[in-house]
Amino acid sequence: MDARHTASEVERRATGARLALSWAVVALLASSVPLVAGCDEREAAASVATLKMPLDTEPPSLDPQLAQDVTSFHMVTNLFEGLTKLAPDGGTLPAVARSWETREDGKVYVFHLDPRSRWSDGKPVSAADFVYAWRRLIDPDVAAEYAYILYDLENAKDVNAGKLPLEALGVAAPDPLTFEVRLTKPLVTLPAIAEMMNTFPVRQDVVEAYGDRWTSPEHLVGNGAYRLESWRHDYRLVLTANPHYRLGPPAIERVEAFVVATKSTGLNLLETGKLDWIELTGQDLPAYQDDPRLHSKPQFYGVYYGFNVGKKPFDDVRVRKALSLAIDRSELPRVLRGGQVPTTSWIPPGLLGYAPGIGLGYDPERARSLLAEAGFPGGKGFPRADLAYNEDPDYRAVSENLAAQWRRNLGVEVTIDSQEWKVYLRALSTDPPEIWRLGWQADFADPDNFMSQFTTDSGNNWTRWGNARYDELVAHAAAEPDVEKRRALYDEAQRILTEEEVPVVCLYTRAQNELISPRLRGYEPNPMDLIDLSRMSLVAMPEQPAP
């Protein structure tokens, strides 16, 4: 049976509200004090309608098909727009696709594009732009880490392997406003997958004209609510309202996104009015518990440590199990103090498949027995291993805690290694260390986004581990419409991942704790860490009396 999906009344009301606000500019006094030393006069006299937001690090990429991290996600999802988009509650809303339908028992999706969609240079967005982008994502010469998200498309794996030409991929544009996707099987998650930045359209003429430089400010053409005005690397990106955006220009005309190296620096900038929000560390959170600016929300965000199973002794499942069993996860919230929820399973609370009873709990006696079976009684003879993480005070605190627990419970020593984010990503994709830290934040609100990360073909599976049964279960679950059957499939897959094979050690799910300036409206922490700048506005604040 064909199924049809159209824009909800909620989305229509939200659209009307955004249009009503579109050129509402709040009159705020422009500060003449630069954010950091070295700003010129033009920068210091930025528009009074300017939002100032923090970035944890320099975005590694603004190319939708190549971007793979949260920082890039925050920028790309405001410069570009896909077929569908995330709702604040984690649901799926129409975007460039104003409606869609399924045919041939769910093996064909037909997306009908909104004729109002325009590129930032005014040209219409075409279904051919999506065909080009999806082929580009699967193109073996592009080598995109997220190519695997399209593997259920017709001929996708063979195209990605170079066995078939790009034209064989199951996408087509029968007319400028119709985008067709042919699948190898029914896929209930496809509209949610289409929310991911890696599926966003890009302009073939721009990419081919400028090559690796196409995302620089002077060349980038997007279809989102904002345009990229400037990018001073490792310092600041400036976004300005896109007058051609399909829903009308957003209320906030200008956004300055600053690379803020530390949370303490960000907190100081917020308190002096030079940022509009900042995420608090666990160390800072207690001092702000009663602050009305504090907003907290659990996230679809799991934190884990992975093993490179291709390196000894982590090729031995008994070693991996021993290290997992030797961790008392209840210590971690006390270390971090940020509302984290300890977990031994992978799918986070709030998503189908959350199963807190799955996984290896704290059992140091069994851990020591398994380590002895593997040839390292009391830790004797165990080679010193690297435990790597990307720079962050919280990540360091967790790494130090794990190292101390393994030393105390197993007699095992690890060397802690902190790396800058872009360097760290390169290391994981080329030669991962023995043990390494990562978090996974949902790209879309479905358990498949978490479980498919560790399939054999996943470009984000840096464990070097693969399991055919696990792959089969995850693939079956993505196509299963029955909720309880789908839950059972995920339970079995999670047991393989966290109890039987243990290529990763799941630790905790995160909560988001942010201080938000009272002048900023329309931004609330949410399970997806969604930052939709087009939904936000600024209000004038009363002047403070002189002391």
C-alpha positions as CSV (number, residue, x, y, z in Angstrom):
1,M,0.0,0.0,0.0
2,D,1.2,3.5,-0.8
3,A,1.7,5.9,2.1
4,R,1.7,9.6,1.8
5,H,3.2,12.2,4.1
6,T,2.5,16.0,4.0
7,A,3.4,19.1,6.1
8,S,1.6,19.2,9.4
9,E,-0.5,22.1,10.7
10,V,2.2,22.7,13.3
11,E,4.7,23.2,10.6
12,R,2.4,25.6,8.7
13,R,1.9,27.7,11.8
14,A,5.6,27.7,12.5
15,T,6.3,28.8,8.9
16,G,3.8,31.7,9.3
17,A,5.4,32.8,12.5
18,R,8.9,32.8,10.9
19,L,7.7,34.8,8.0
20,A,6.1,37.3,10.3
21,L,9.4,37.7,12.1
22,S,11.5,37.7,8.9
23,W,12.8,41.2,9.0
24,A,12.0,42.1,12.6
25,V,15.3,43.6,13.8
26,V,15.8,44.2,17.5
27,A,17.4,47.6,18.3
28,L,20.3,46.7,20.6
29,L,23.3,48.9,21.4
30,A,26.3,47.8,19.4
31,S,29.2,47.1,21.7
32,S,32.5,48.8,20.8
33,V,34.5,46.3,22.8
34,P,35.9,43.5,20.5
35,L,35.3,39.9,21.5
36,V,39.0,39.1,21.6
37,A,42.1,41.2,21.0
38,G,42.8,41.9,17.3
39,C,39.3,42.6,16.1
40,D,39.1,45.6,13.7
41,E,36.7,48.5,14.0
42,R,34.3,46.9,11.5
43,E,34.1,43.7,13.5
44,A,33.6,45.6,16.7
45,A,30.7,47.6,15.2
46,A,28.8,44.5,14.1
47,S,25.0,44.7,13.5
48,V,22.8,45.2,16.5
49,A,20.8,42.2,15.3
50,T,23.8,39.9,15.6
51,L,23.7,36.6,17.5
52,K,27.0,35.4,18.9
53,M,27.3,31.6,19.3
54,P,30.2,29.3,20.4
55,L,31.8,26.5,18.5
56,D,33.9,24.0,20.4
57,T,36.4,23.7,17.6
58,E,37.0,24.7,14.0
59,P,34.5,22.9,11.7
60,P,36.6,20.3,9.9
61,S,34.4,20.6,6.8
62,L,31.4,22.6,5.4
63,D,30.9,20.1,2.6
64,P,27.6,18.3,3.3
65,Q,28.9,15.0,1.9
66,L,32.2,15.0,3.7
67,A,31.2,16.6,7.1
68,Q,31.0,14.0,9.9
69,D,31.0,15.8,13.3
70,V,28.7,17.9,15.5
71,T,30.5,21.2,15.0
72,S,30.2,20.9,11.2
73,F,26.6,19.7,11.6
74,H,25.7,23.0,13.4
75,M,27.1,25.1,10.5
76,V,26.0,22.9,7.5
77,T,22.4,22.5,8.7
78,N,22.0,26.3,8.7
79,L,23.8,26.8,5.3
80,F,22.0,24.0,3.5
81,E,18.7,22.2,3.8
82,G,17.7,18.7,2.9
83,L,14.5,16.9,1.9
84,T,13.3,16.7,5.5
85,K,14.4,18.3,8.7
86,L,14.5,17.6,12.4
87,A,11.6,18.9,14.6
88,P,12.7,20.3,18.0
89,D,11.3,17.2,19.6
90,G,13.3,14.8,17.4
91,G,10.5,14.1,14.9
92,T,10.7,14.5,11.1
93,L,9.2,17.6,9.3
94,P,9.0,18.4,5.6
95,A,11.7,20.7,4.3
96,V,12.7,21.0,0.6
97,A,10.4,18.0,0.1
98,R,6.9,19.4,0.8
99,S,5.5,15.8,0.7
100,W,6.5,12.3,-0.2
101,E,5.0,8.9,-0.9
102,T,6.0,5.3,-1.1
103,R,5.3,2.9,-3.9
104,E,6.0,-0.7,-4.8
105,D,5.4,-1.9,-1.2
106,G,7.8,0.6,0.2
107,K,10.7,0.0,-2.1
108,V,10.3,3.3,-3.9
109,Y,10.1,6.7,-2.3
110,V,8.9,9.7,-4.4
111,F,9.7,13.2,-2.9
112,H,7.9,16.2,-4.2
113,L,10.0,19.3,-3.9
114,D,8.8,22.7,-2.6
115,P,8.9,25.1,-5.7
116,R,9.9,28.0,-3.3
117,S,13.3,26.4,-2.6
118,R,16.1,28.5,-3.9
119,W,19.9,28.5,-3.8
120,S,21.5,31.5,-2.1
121,D,22.2,33.0,-5.6
122,G,18.5,32.8,-6.4
123,K,18.5,29.8,-8.7
124,P,15.8,27.2,-8.1
125,V,16.7,24.0,-6.2
126,S,16.2,21.0,-8.5
127,A,15.7,17.3,-8.0
128,A,18.8,17.0,-10.2
129,D,20.8,18.7,-7.3
130,F,19.7,15.8,-5.0
131,V,20.7,13.2,-7.6
132,Y,24.1,14.8,-7.9
133,A,24.6,15.0,-4.1
134,W,23.5,11.4,-3.4
135,R,25.7,10.1,-6.2
136,R,28.5,12.2,-4.8
137,L,28.0,10.7,-1.3
138,I,28.3,7.2,-2.7
139,D,31.1,8.0,-5.1
140,P,34.3,5.9,-4.2
141,D,36.5,8.8,-5.4
142,V,34.9,11.1,-2.8
143,A,35.5,8.6,-0.1
144,A,32.8,10.0,2.2
145,E,32.7,8.4,5.7
146,Y,28.9,8.4,5.7
147,A,28.4,6.7,2.3
148,Y,27.1,3.6,4.2
149,I,23.8,5.5,5.1
150,L,22.7,5.0,1.4
151,Y,23.7,1.3,1.2
152,D,20.0,0.3,1.0
153,L,19.6,2.1,-2.2
154,E,19.6,0.1,-5.4
155,N,23.2,-0.8,-6.5
156,A,24.7,1.4,-3.8
157,K,27.3,-1.0,-2.5
158,D,28.5,-1.9,-6.0
159,V,28.7,1.7,-7.0
160,N,30.6,2.6,-3.8
161,A,33.0,-0.3,-4.5
162,G,33.6,1.0,-8.0
163,K,32.0,-2.0,-9.6
164,L,29.2,0.0,-11.3
165,P,29.0,3.6,-12.6
166,L,27.4,6.4,-10.5
167,E,24.5,6.4,-12.8
168,A,23.5,3.0,-11.6
169,L,22.6,4.3,-8.1
170,G,18.9,4.1,-7.4
171,V,18.1,7.8,-7.7
172,A,16.4,9.8,-10.4
173,A,14.9,13.2,-11.3
174,P,12.0,12.6,-13.7
175,D,11.2,16.3,-13.5
176,P,12.8,19.3,-11.7
177,L,10.4,18.9,-8.7
178,T,10.4,15.1,-8.3
179,F,13.1,13.1,-6.7
180,E,12.8,9.3,-6.8
181,V,14.7,6.8,-4.6
182,R,14.7,3.1,-5.4
183,L,15.6,0.7,-2.6
184,T,16.7,-2.9,-2.3
185,K,14.1,-3.4,0.5
186,P,11.4,-1.3,2.3
187,L,13.1,1.2,4.6
188,V,11.0,2.9,7.2
189,T,13.9,5.2,8.2
190,L,14.5,6.9,4.9
191,P,12.6,10.1,5.6
192,A,14.7,10.4,8.8
193,I,17.9,9.6,7.0
194,A,17.1,12.4,4.6
195,E,17.5,14.8,7.6
196,M,21.2,14.1,7.7
197,M,23.5,16.8,6.4
198,N,25.3,14.2,4.2
199,T,22.2,13.9,2.0
200,F,21.8,17.6,1.5
201,P,21.9,19.0,-2.1
202,V,24.9,20.7,-3.5
203,R,25.4,22.5,-6.8
204,Q,27.4,20.5,-9.3
205,D,28.5,23.6,-11.2
206,V,29.9,25.1,-8.1
207,V,31.7,22.0,-6.9
208,E,33.2,21.3,-10.3
209,A,34.3,24.9,-10.8
210,Y,36.1,25.3,-7.5
211,G,37.1,21.9,-6.4
212,D,38.3,21.7,-2.8
213,R,37.8,25.5,-2.4
214,W,34.0,25.4,-3.2
215,T,33.1,25.8,0.5
216,S,35.1,29.0,1.0
217,P,32.9,32.1,1.5
218,E,33.5,33.6,-1.9
219,H,32.3,30.4,-3.6
220,L,29.8,28.6,-1.3
221,V,26.2,28.5,-2.6
222,G,23.8,26.9,-0.2
223,N,20.0,26.6,0.1
224,G,19.6,27.1,3.9
225,A,18.4,30.0,5.9
226,Y,21.9,31.5,6.0
227,R,24.8,32.4,3.7
228,L,28.5,32.2,4.6
229,E,29.8,35.7,4.6
230,S,33.3,35.1,6.0
231,W,35.5,32.5,7.7
232,R,38.6,33.4,9.6
233,H,40.0,29.9,10.4
234,D,40.4,28.9,14.0
235,Y,38.6,32.2,15.0
236,R,35.2,33.0,13.6
237,L,32.6,32.2,10.9
238,V,30.0,34.9,10.0
239,L,26.6,33.9,8.6
240,T,24.1,36.3,7.1
241,A,20.4,35.9,6.3
242,N,19.7,34.3,3.0
243,P,17.1,36.5,1.2
244,H,16.2,33.7,-1.1
245,Y,15.4,31.1,1.7
246,R,12.1,29.3,0.9
247,L,10.5,30.4,4.2
248,G,11.6,34.0,3.9
249,P,14.7,35.5,5.5
250,P,15.2,34.6,9.2
251,A,14.6,37.0,12.0
252,I,18.3,37.2,13.0
253,E,20.2,38.9,10.2
254,R,23.7,38.1,11.3
255,V,25.3,35.2,13.2
256,E,28.9,35.2,14.4
257,A,30.1,31.8,15.4
258,F,33.3,31.9,17.4
259,V,35.8,29.1,18.0
260,V,36.0,29.1,21.8
261,A,38.9,26.9,22.9
262,T,37.7,26.2,26.5
263,K,34.4,26.2,28.3
264,S,35.9,28.5,31.0
265,T,36.7,31.1,28.3
266,G,33.2,30.7,26.9
267,L,31.6,31.2,30.4
268,N,33.6,34.5,30.8
269,L,32.4,35.6,27.4
270,L,28.8,34.8,28.2
271,E,29.0,36.7,31.5
272,T,30.3,39.8,29.7
273,G,27.6,39.7,27.0
274,K,29.9,38.6,24.2
275,L,28.2,35.2,23.7
276,D,24.5,34.4,23.7
277,W,24.9,30.8,25.1
278,I,27.5,28.5,26.4
279,E,27.5,24.8,27.5
280,L,28.6,24.3,31.1
281,T,31.1,21.7,32.2
282,G,30.3,19.5,35.1
283,Q,32.7,21.4,37.2
284,D,30.9,24.7,36.6
285,L,27.3,23.4,36.8
286,P,26.9,23.3,40.6
287,A,27.4,27.1,40.8
288,Y,24.6,27.7,38.4
289,Q,21.9,25.3,39.6
290,D,19.5,28.1,40.6
291,D,20.4,30.4,37.7
292,P,17.3,31.2,35.6
293,R,19.5,31.1,32.5
294,L,20.3,27.4,33.0
295,H,18.5,25.0,30.7
296,S,19.1,21.3,30.9
297,K,17.9,18.4,28.8
298,P,18.9,14.7,28.3
299,Q,20.3,14.0,24.9
300,F,20.3,11.2,22.4
301,Y,24.1,11.1,22.9
302,G,26.1,8.1,23.9
303,V,29.7,8.1,25.1
304,Y,31.9,5.1,24.6
305,Y,35.5,3.9,24.4
306,G,36.4,1.8,21.4
307,F,39.0,-0.9,21.0
308,N,41.1,-1.3,17.9
309,V,40.5,-5.1,17.7
310,G,43.3,-5.4,15.1
311,K,45.9,-4.6,17.7
312,K,47.1,-7.0,20.4
313,P,46.0,-7.8,23.0
314,F,42.6,-6.3,22.1
315,D,42.1,-8.9,19.4
316,D,41.2,-11.2,22.3
317,V,37.6,-10.8,23.4
318,R,38.5,-11.9,26.9
319,V,40.7,-8.8,27.3
320,R,37.9,-6.5,26.0
321,K,35.3,-8.1,28.3
322,A,37.7,-7.8,31.3
323,L,38.2,-4.1,30.7
324,S,34.5,-3.5,30.4
325,L,33.7,-5.5,33.6
326,A,36.3,-3.6,35.6
327,I,34.6,-0.3,35.2
328,D,32.3,1.0,37.9
329,R,30.2,3.4,35.7
330,S,28.5,4.8,38.8
331,E,31.7,6.8,39.4
332,L,31.4,8.8,36.2
333,P,28.4,11.0,37.1
334,R,30.2,11.9,40.3
335,V,33.3,12.8,38.3
336,L,31.5,14.8,35.7
337,R,28.6,16.2,37.7
338,G,26.6,17.1,34.6
339,G,23.5,14.8,34.8
340,Q,25.1,11.9,32.9
341,V,23.3,8.6,33.1
342,P,25.6,5.5,33.3
343,T,24.8,2.8,30.8
344,T,26.1,-0.6,29.7
345,S,24.0,-0.7,26.5
346,W,24.2,1.5,23.4
347,I,20.7,2.8,22.4
348,P,20.0,5.9,24.6
349,P,16.9,6.5,26.7
350,G,14.0,7.9,24.8
351,L,14.6,5.9,21.6
352,L,13.0,2.6,20.7
353,G,15.3,-0.2,21.8
354,Y,16.7,1.4,24.9
355,A,17.5,-1.6,27.2
356,P,19.3,-0.7,30.4
357,G,19.6,-4.4,31.4
358,I,21.8,-5.3,28.4
359,G,25.6,-5.1,28.7
360,L,28.4,-6.1,31.0
361,G,28.0,-4.5,34.5
362,Y,30.7,-4.0,37.2
363,D,32.2,-7.3,38.2
364,P,35.9,-7.0,39.0
365,E,36.3,-10.6,40.1
366,R,35.1,-11.9,36.8
367,A,37.2,-9.3,35.0
368,R,40.4,-10.5,36.7
369,S,39.5,-14.1,35.9
370,L,39.1,-13.3,32.2
371,L,42.3,-11.3,32.1
372,A,44.1,-14.3,33.6
373,E,42.6,-16.6,31.1
374,A,43.9,-14.3,28.4
375,G,47.4,-14.7,29.8
376,F,47.8,-11.6,32.0
377,P,47.1,-12.7,35.6
378,G,47.1,-9.6,37.8
379,G,47.9,-7.5,34.8
380,K,51.4,-9.1,34.6
381,G,52.8,-8.9,31.0
382,F,50.0,-6.7,29.8
383,P,51.5,-4.2,27.3
384,R,51.1,-0.6,28.0
385,A,48.4,0.7,25.8
386,D,47.4,4.2,24.6
387,L,44.0,5.6,25.7
388,A,43.3,8.5,23.3
389,Y,40.7,11.3,23.6
390,N,40.1,14.7,22.0
391,E,40.9,17.7,24.1
392,D,38.3,18.5,26.7
393,P,38.3,18.8,30.5
394,D,35.4,16.3,30.9
395,Y,37.0,13.8,28.5
396,R,40.2,14.0,30.4
397,A,38.4,13.4,33.7
398,V,36.7,10.3,32.3
399,S,40.0,9.0,30.8
400,E,41.8,9.5,34.1
401,N,39.1,7.7,36.0
402,L,39.1,4.7,33.7
403,A,42.9,4.5,33.9
404,A,42.7,4.5,37.7
405,Q,40.0,1.8,37.7
406,W,41.9,-0.5,35.4
407,R,45.0,0.0,37.5
408,R,43.1,-0.7,40.7
409,N,41.0,-3.6,39.5
410,L,43.2,-5.3,37.0
411,G,46.8,-4.1,37.4
412,V,46.7,-2.7,33.9
413,E,48.4,0.5,32.9
414,V,47.3,2.8,30.0
415,T,48.9,6.0,28.7
416,I,46.5,8.9,28.3
417,D,46.9,10.8,25.1
418,S,45.0,14.1,24.4
419,Q,44.8,15.3,20.8
420,E,43.2,18.3,18.9
421,W,39.9,17.4,17.3
422,K,40.9,17.4,13.6
423,V,44.2,15.6,14.3
424,Y,42.2,13.1,16.4
425,L,39.7,12.4,13.6
426,R,42.5,11.8,11.2
427,A,44.1,9.3,13.5
428,L,40.9,7.4,14.0
429,S,40.2,7.1,10.3
430,T,43.8,6.0,9.5
431,D,45.3,4.1,12.4
432,P,43.2,4.1,15.6
433,P,45.1,3.7,18.9
434,E,44.5,0.7,21.1
435,I,41.7,2.5,23.1
436,W,40.0,5.7,22.0
437,R,37.1,7.8,23.2
438,L,34.1,9.0,21.1
439,G,30.6,10.2,21.6
440,W,27.7,9.6,19.2
441,Q,25.0,12.1,18.9
442,A,21.9,11.2,16.9
443,D,21.8,12.4,13.3
444,F,18.1,11.5,13.3
445,A,15.8,10.3,16.1
446,D,15.9,6.6,15.3
447,P,17.9,3.7,16.8
448,D,19.2,2.7,13.4
449,N,21.4,5.8,13.5
450,F,23.2,4.3,16.6
451,M,23.2,0.7,15.7
452,S,24.4,1.1,12.1
453,Q,27.5,2.9,13.3
454,F,29.1,-0.5,14.1
455,T,28.1,-2.5,11.1
456,T,31.0,-3.9,9.1
457,D,30.6,-1.4,6.2
458,S,30.1,1.7,8.3
459,G,32.6,4.5,7.6
460,N,32.3,5.4,11.3
461,N,33.2,2.0,12.7
462,W,36.8,2.6,13.7
463,T,37.0,-0.5,15.9
464,R,38.1,-2.7,12.9
465,W,35.4,-5.1,14.1
466,G,32.7,-6.7,12.1
467,N,30.1,-9.4,12.7
468,A,27.8,-10.8,10.0
469,R,25.0,-11.6,12.5
470,Y,25.1,-8.1,13.9
471,D,24.9,-6.6,10.4
472,E,21.9,-8.8,9.5
473,L,20.0,-7.9,12.7
474,V,20.5,-4.1,12.1
475,A,19.5,-4.3,8.5
476,H,16.4,-6.3,9.3
477,A,15.4,-3.9,12.1
478,A,15.7,-0.9,9.7
479,A,13.0,-2.5,7.5
480,E,10.8,-3.9,10.2
481,P,7.5,-1.8,10.7
482,D,6.4,-3.8,13.7
483,V,7.6,-2.0,16.9
484,E,8.0,-5.0,19.1
485,K,9.7,-7.1,16.5
486,R,12.0,-4.3,15.8
487,R,12.8,-3.9,19.6
488,A,13.6,-7.6,19.8
489,L,16.1,-7.3,16.9
490,Y,17.8,-4.5,18.5
491,D,18.0,-6.3,21.8
492,E,19.8,-9.2,20.2
493,A,22.2,-6.9,18.3
494,Q,23.0,-4.9,21.4
495,R,23.9,-8.2,23.2
496,I,26.4,-9.0,20.5
497,L,27.9,-5.5,20.7
498,T,28.1,-5.1,24.4
499,E,28.1,-8.6,25.9
500,E,29.5,-11.1,23.5
501,E,32.0,-9.3,21.2
502,V,32.6,-6.0,23.1
503,P,34.4,-3.9,20.5
504,V,33.2,-0.9,22.5
505,V,32.6,-0.1,26.1
506,C,29.4,2.0,26.6
507,L,29.8,4.4,29.5
508,Y,27.0,7.0,29.8
509,T,24.5,9.1,28.0
510,R,24.9,12.9,28.2
511,A,22.7,15.7,29.3
512,Q,23.0,19.2,27.8
513,N,23.5,22.0,30.4
514,E,23.6,25.5,28.9
515,L,23.4,29.0,30.1
516,I,21.3,31.0,27.6
517,S,21.1,34.8,27.4
518,P,17.6,36.1,28.2
519,R,17.8,38.2,25.0
520,L,17.8,35.0,22.9
521,R,14.4,33.5,22.1
522,G,13.6,30.3,20.3
523,Y,16.6,28.2,21.4
524,E,16.1,25.4,23.9
525,P,18.4,22.5,24.6
526,N,16.9,19.4,23.0
527,P,17.7,15.6,22.7
528,M,19.2,16.1,19.2
529,D,21.4,19.2,20.1
530,L,19.5,20.8,17.2
531,I,20.6,24.4,16.5
532,D,18.1,25.8,14.0
533,L,19.0,29.5,13.8
534,S,16.0,30.2,11.6
535,R,13.7,29.5,14.6
536,M,15.5,32.1,16.8
537,S,15.0,35.8,17.5
538,L,16.6,38.4,19.7
539,V,14.7,40.8,22.0
540,A,15.9,44.1,23.5
541,M,17.1,44.0,27.1
542,P,16.5,46.9,29.5
543,E,19.5,49.1,30.0
544,Q,21.4,48.5,33.3
545,P,21.7,51.6,35.5
546,A,25.2,53.0,35.9
547,P,26.9,52.0,39.2
